[in-house]
Amino acid sequence: MRLEQGVAAAKAASILLAVAKTADKNRALGRIAEALRDHAGQVAAANRQDCQEAQRNSLADPLLQRLRFDEGKIAEACRGIESLI
């Protein structure tokens, strides 16, 4: 997907979300957190590869720290998502 397509899709989705019922939004947030938890190992493994590549390309340490999305940060993200429900 090209950047322009992604932006257009996000804009269209934002219009739908603006009129969606709270229960539907909460259900979606719950499913997002659940899917992230269910795939945490895969996400973390892919992120480790990304971080290794970034390190090989001499990404600055502060940026590398921000790039890291390990199991702990995934769990934190899930808690944050769930706090919105």
N, C-alpha and C positions, 0 to 999 in steps of 0.2 A: 504494500500500500504506500503510495506516495504521500508526502507531507500534506499536500493540498487536499487529498482525498480524506486523510485523517482529520483534518480541521473541519471539513464539510460534514463528515460523519459526527464529529463531536458537537457541532452546532445543531445538527438535526436532533441528536439525542438530548441535548440540553432543553430543547423546546418540549420534547415528550416528557422529560423528567419534571419540568416546571408544572405540568398539569397532572402528574401521576399522584395517586392517592398515597398517603403516608404509609399505610400498611404494605402497599406494593413496594415502595422504596425500602422499607425496613426488611422485607423479605429478600429483596435483591442484595442489600448490604449483608444480610446473614449468609446468603449463598456465596457471596464474594469471599467473606472470611472463611467459610467452610472449604471452599475450593482452594484457597491459598494454603490453609492448613493441610489439606489432603495432598497437595503437591509441593509442600515445603521442601522436601528432600531434593526434588528435581529443580526447583527454583534456586535453591542454595547451591547445588552442583553447577548449574549454568552460570550463576553469579561468580563462583570461584574461578571458572574458566575466564569469564570476562575480566575479573580482577588480575589474573595471571597475565592476560594479554595486555592489560593496561599497564601493569608493572614492567613488562618487557618493553613497552613503548614509553617508558619513563614518565608516566603520569605522576604529577606531584602528589606527595603523601597525603595532604589534606583532601585532595580530590579522590584519591584512592579510598580513604576512610569513608567518604560520603557514598562511594560506589558500592561498598560492601553491604550485602543483604543476606546475612547468615540466618540460621534458625532462630536465634534470639531476636533479631530485628523483625523477622517474619512474625513471630509470636506477638511482638509489640505492635506491629501493624494490624494484626487481627484484633487485638484488644482495642486499638484505636477505632477501627471500623465498627466494632460492636458497641463502642461507647456512643456512637451516633444513633443507635437504634433506640 
